[in-house]
Amino acid sequence: MRPIRHFADRPHVAIVDPCSAAGYDLPDIEAGGLGGTEATVLRISAALGASFDITHFQHGRSVEQRSIAGRLCPLGDRGPTGDFDALVVINRWKVAVALRRRYPGTAVFLWLHVYPGRHNRKMGTALKEAGITVICVSLTHERYLETFLNAAAMPRSVVIYNPLNDALQPDGTPRDPCRLLFASSPHKGLAEVFAQFATLRAQVPDLTLAVADPGYLRWECGPVPEGVTFLGALSHPALMEHLRRALCLFYPQTTFAETFGLILAEANAVGTPVLVHGALGANAEIVADRNQHVDGHDPAQILARIQAWRRTAPRVRSNPAFRLSSVAQKWADLLSSAVAVQDHLEVQS
């Protein structure tokens, strides 16, 4: 049984990341090369730090340290140790279920950032029986999970978006009408984007494509078309500068479904349009403006949209619900509610 918390204490929250290849901290966002999931975990943790005492357990971390995002600890063989009011597990449902057995009096959440594959069909029943709440990162993500698991096996779920920095705004940077940008890991459809760009450039030969690859995954993408330059892993401020200068974020690939797609939201936040295949993953939810949607299988649509944007750049904006201040409040409400329920049960027992 957990000790009864004093009213003035900040609730203790453990965030368990069994998927990370190495430890990570806030400076890694600015340095570049950090995945969107890890960056989201750190941003949310830093925003909640005044109200919650957060400890991270990260797979691949070897040294404990303090951070604005909380205490950063190695994930040992037995997982987190200590008294916590809530446990948040990144992606691994079996880890969440194991922790529920180990900490029966603690609120446990599964923070899902991926679409589960066929071998995970048992997860719904296991999570539901364990009383674990699943946090999805978009409504599209949640609907997929409901269909994948079927209604009878669907555990309790909530949707909390990944966060955009509140300060991201258009700043009047001139756009280069010849410059397109792809800014994702290459496994997210870069081979297809190369083919789409080569077809497009045959019609508009002065176009270029800059590729910002965070570098955390090597992926074979085939021949590189003429007009492509590689930027490598960029710091977050540098990436935003490239976004501001580009005609658009060029992302009409049709194969990799995003559960959220933070770079899509960031592009719109700085006023840059996104050329995106609307009928895939959460694209249509995150980029709600249909003028930014194309059929990625149709080269004529892609060409027509690029030509139109070269003549007149569209005005775009981000969804206020994606802003860090809004997202952090939803997290605070969720965790506070869970802690209040657990405290009530402790008193009752």
Buried (B, 14 or more C-beta within 10 A) or exposed (E): EBEEBEEEEBBBBBBBBBBBEEBBBBEBBEEBBBBBBBBBBBBBBBBBBEBBBBBBBBBBBEEEEEBEBBBBBBBEEEBBEEEBBBBBBBBBBBBBBBBBEBBEEBBBBBBBBBBBEEEBEEBBBBBBEBEBBBBBBBEBBBBBBBEBBEEEBBBEBBBBBBBBBBEBEBEEBEBEBBBBBBBBBBBBBBBBBBBBBBBBBEEBEEBBBBBBBBBBEEEEBEEBBEBBEEBEBBBBEBBBBBBBBBBBBBBBBBEBBBBBBBBBBBBBBBBBBBBBBBEBBBBBBBBBBEEBBBBBEEBEBBBEBBEEBBEEBBEBEBBEEBBBEBBBBBBBEBBBEBBEEBBEEBEEE
